[in-house]
Amino acid sequence: MPKMKTNRGAAKRFKVTARGKIKRHSSHYSHIRTKKDRDRKRGLRKPDLVSKVEVRNVRRMLPYT
């Protein structure tokens, strides 16, 4: 059986933690920051986990993680 292909866009956006959870970066940080307050921007800098609903879709794009 041939190897499955990894979605390269997803491979650049998601990382798997040591416990198998999927890490992602928050959106809305790189653009129009003047109107966002300091606390909001600080929160957007931190990585977040993919929600339970989306984990199945992300794992399908990253078959060998």
Summary of the structure (lengths in Angstrom):
residues: 65
radius of gyration: 14.8
end to end distance: 18.5
largest distance: 52.5
contacts: 123
relative contact order: 0.26
helix: 37%
strand: 14%
